[in-house]
Amino acid sequence: MPSLSPELLAILACPVPACHGPLELRGARLVCARCGLRYPVEERWPVLIPDEAEPPQEPEQRPT
């Protein structure tokens, strides 16, 4: 799992102009708390390019 300093995480935000939500480190991805886009972290470098972001994960379906 990549490690990013708390200071860096505190200033990072989603680069999508209509969003700019805070990012949370989840595994090897930075996940936007607002829009849900998932940005990879490669060799400790966040790749904050919206066109390369993964779409939000679907909520898990629970059996009814």
Sequence and secondary structure as in RCSB ss.txt:
>XXXX:A:sequence
MPSLSPELLAILACPVPACHGPLELRGARLVCARCGLRYPVEERWPVLIPDEAEPPQEPEQRPT
>XXXX:A:secstr
     HHHHHH B   TTT  BEEEETTEEEETTT  EEEEETTEE   GGG B          
